[in-house]
Amino acid sequence: MESRFHQELDVLKMLILQMAALAERSLMNAIKALLDRDVDLAGKVIDGDREINLLEVEVDRQSLKLLALDQPMARDLRFIIGCMRIAVDLERIGDQAVNVAQRAQFLSSRPALPPNPVMEQLGETAIDMLKSVIAAFVNEDSQLAVEVCRMDDVADELNVTILRNLLEYMVNEVAAVERSVQTIIVSRCLERVADQATNIAESVIFIQKGVNIKHHCQE
Amino acid sequence: MNKQCKMASRRLNFFYGDYQALHDISLELNENQVSALIGPSGCGKSTFLRCLNRMNDLIPKSRVEGEIILDDRNVYDPGVDVVTLRRKVGMVFQKPNPFPKTIFENVAYGLRVNGLKDSEALASRVERSLRQAALWEEVKDRLHRSALGLSGGQQQRLCIARALAVEPEVILMDEPASALDPIATQKIEELIHELKKNYTIVIVTHNMQQAARVSDVTAFFYMGKLIEVDLTETLFTRPKYKQTEDYITGRFG
């Protein structure tokens, strides 16, 4: 039979999975709202953020309780510390989704900019990284987590491409400067989501292997 | 680890009659470090500790193979004087066991046995030992009252002072705080931290948090075998072996 302590660790894991599911849904809806110019869907993303925030507080409470009452060791200790870090990143992904949703509402109220396939690609990359890293967490798969870290370069490049394209566009379309700047902010938000997914991947590797690969400190 | 090895076992086997309690234990204990021995009941950690100063010699039908090296000499060599060995390698037990004598006489006892008669020298050594054991301030006004009137925690520190009085080089502690309340335990742990500056300390404990708090190096024993030894921080955060991981995370059995 699983010990009381390990049942409590499962509770912590469930909280992270709930947060992850909500953050993933928020991000997907925010990108959909942006691409479909759907103001209502953007509003739902903004309203839904509170639920993610409350779960983060719950993760903190559960983690603190387990650290104080059970003095965990080794893998259990790494799991709790990893979950606390992952919760911070998931909460921020929720915030980025809200930022994207707010830009989507603004852009929907103005004439549409030309289609931006690179933005779609960046959105897909961010969603893909988030889904993969959650799978890596659930399946304790540090190899998949390493792959997520590598995908971050793709997101960075797409963000740079979007920035470059929009700068060129703005030079000729002075009337579209404000919409272009808002779109650049969206691109930046999605690039940050990729960074946060990378952070989560680093936490997954820390939980599995006990090594810290943040900031390439192992090199 | 960069520390000087003070004591080491080399391929140590120990038998209680036909029963082999220790299998091929090779372990180095470094100077000015606290080494903790952990593991479930019956894993051999206390047996190992007692081999270090030959306390197991007293057990009928017991037998030792292999070596215990103290400063380049095997303590099981026929020429070794066990009394001298136990003066160099002192021991503190689980339950405080003061003699039914005064506080002063408890600490002076070993010195007298070793032939020290000068009363000034005795008094100064007793005071120094009690200070080292962080007990002096609490007992200096009642040195000539019975040691049995002290609290459990004070009695245990008195036993540590008694061990220190004969100027050992290594101190073995067999669950020294398991019979004490949390405050007395904390005092003992602080004391261990101070003592390692001057001594080599080996501690057996059932309390993993205590091992984590007080030791520099931790050795995990299981079924008479040394499974893993590493820096305490490493062993408790990322142990190499699954048996260690299962034990310290409570997933055993």
Interface residues (C-beta under 8 A of the other chain):
Chain A: S3 F5 H6 Q71 P72 M73 A74 R75 D76 L77 R78 K209 G210 V211
Chain B: M208 Q209 A212 F236 T237 R238 P239 T244 E245 I248 T249 G250 R251
